[in-house]
């Protein structure tokens, strides 16, 4: 029996649709600028350059969303709706052809961003972890298993804020498809069971204020609702 110096933190888990089982979250990788129209709106060239990644801590995950406190230290919180991929197995140098064999399932997620902190860090040439990896910055819905929904590569992805459409796109518009993303990331790190990959967001990112209700949807995968307290 391990003799911990302090009590270990409880594991971070996501519910699995249709079952009482839960999925243990290990790490959260996020793909930047993976939709051409979003790359353009952020002032970048949408050409198919190699993907880049940033991370959020597992503790940023909020299972099923719900009512959340508004984040501290920001006056410019932005929403980014994303397809989330959950891995059941990992490895290094995974081939594109075999990448989907490592996928447990999919979920709807939000990459919430303190854009003012991120922008200042970019301006100063500093890391922008605190713009992305803050508390409760990754609300994620229940996982749908790949056995149940397959591997969606097309289908609507959208976000409504207070009932009005803010983001709208199609999974088919991703610059780097899910198998390619898994394969490329596995050349940078050894992927492991429990890893999540947030696969980028379509255009239309924008500001969120206290009291806003965010409703995200991905065809075949599900829905996610988040309300920010006033």
N, C-alpha and C positions, 0 to 999 in steps of 0.2 A: 504494500500500500504506500502510495506516495505521500510524503510528509510536506505539505505545502506550507510555506512561510506565512502566507495570507490566503484567505479563501479564494479559490479560482472563480473567475467570472462565469456566469452561466453561458452556455453556448448560444450563438445567434442562429435562429432557425426560420425557415419559411414553411407555411402550410402547403400541402399538396392537395390539389383539387380532387374531391371524391374519396378521400381516405383520411384516417386519423393520424397517419404517419407525418413526420416533418422532415425537412431537408436541412442538414447542417451546413451553414455557410462558413467557408474558410477565408477566401479573399474576394475582392471585387475589383475587376479590371474594367476600364472604360475606354472605348474607342473614340478618338477625337475626329470631328469633321468627316463623318462617314456617309453623308448625303451631300451631293454636289450643291444643291440649292442652299443648304445651311452653310457650307464652306463659303459660298459667295456672300451671303448676308453677314458673315463674320469678317469679310474683307480678305479672303484667301482664294488662291487659285484652286479650282475644283478638279484639276487633272489628277489622274490615278497614281499619286505618289505613294510610297510605302506607308502603311497605317502607323499611327503613333498612339500610345496608351498612357493613361494616368490611372491612379488608384484611389479608391475610397476604403476606409477601414470597414471591416465587417460590422462594426458597431454603428455605422451610419445607416444600416438597413432598418427600415421600419416595416414589419410585415403587415400587409393589407392596408397600409395608409391610415385613414381615419382622421381624427381631429388632432392637429399638431400645433404646438406653440410656434409663433413666428421666430425665425432664427435671429440670434443676436448679431451685433456688429455689422449690419448691412442696411443700406438704404436702396439697394437695387438687386433684389432677389429675382432670379429668372427660372422659368420652367423649361425642361427638356424631356419630352416623352420618348421612351426607348423600348425596344424589344430586349429582354434579358434572357441570356442563355445560361443554363445550369449544367455543370459537368458532373458525370457520375464516375468518370475515370480520367486519368491524365497521362502525362508522358512528355518526352522531348522529341522535337523534330517529327511531329505528327504530319502525315501526308494529307493533302487536301481530300484525296479520295476516301480516306478512312476517318476523317475528322468527325463526322456526324455519329460515328459509333461511340464517341465519348460523351454525347449529349444525353443528359437525363430528361430535360424538359425546358419549358419556356414560360416566361411571365411578362407582365406589363410593369414597367418601372419608370420612375422619374429621377433624372439626374438634376437635382436642385443645385443652383449655382449662385454664390454671392458674387455677382458680376463686377461690382465695384472693387472688391478685394482682388479678384482675378485680374482685372484690368490694370490696377496699380502695380501688382506683382510683375505683369508682363512689361509694363513701362520701365520698371527698374531692373529688368532682366533677372528676376528672382523666381524661385519656385512658386507655383500657385496652388499648393496643396490646400491651404486654408480657404481658398475660393470654392473648392470642390468637396473636400473631405471632412466637412464639419458635422456636428451632431444632427441626426435625422435628415441627412441630405440624400438618402436613397430609399424613399418609399417604394415598396415592391409588392405586387399582388401575389395571389396563390399560384404555385407552379402547376402547369399542365404537363403531364408526361408526354414524351415523344411517342410512346406507344399509343396514347390517346389522340394526339393531334397531328402526328407526323412531324415533318420539319418544314414549317412555313417559310417560303422564300418570296412569296408575293402576298398581297393583302393590305387592306387599309390600316394605317397607324395614325391616330389623331388624338388631339387634346382639346377639350372645351374648358373654358374658364367662365364661371358664372353663366353657363349655358351657351356661350358664344364660341364658335370654332376659332382656335388660335393657331394650332398646328395641324397640318393635314398632308399626308404623303402615302407612299406605298413601300412595303419592304423590298420590292423589286428595284427601288431607286438606290439601294445601298451600293456604295462604291466597292467596298470589300464585303463579299457575301460571308455568311456565317462559317462555312467550311474553310474559306481562305483566311478569315480572321483567326480561327482556332489554330490553323497550321502555322501562320506567321508568328503568333504570340508564343507558340511552343518552341520557336527558335530562339526566343529571348529568355524564357523562364521554363522551368519544368512545371507543367500544369498538373493539378492535383484534384482528386475528388472533393467536391464542395466549392470549387471555384465558380464564381459568377462572372459573366462577361456582358456588360451593357454596350449595345452595338451601335450607338450613335443616334442622332435626332434629325428629323426633317426641319425645314425652315419654319419660321414663325415664332421662334423663341421670344419671350417677352417678360415684362415685369409682373410680379405677384405682390399683392399688398395684403395686410391683415384683413380677414373676413372673406377672402377669395375662396371659391370652391373649384377644385381642379378634378376633371373627370377624363381619364385616359382610356383608350381602347386600342387593341390590336386584334384584327380579325383572326379567328380560330384559337386565340390565346386567352382573351378575357378582358376584364375591365379593372380599373383602379380609381378610387375616389379619395381625395385628400382635401380637408378643409383647414385653413389657417385661422387660428384664434385671433380675435381682435385684441 
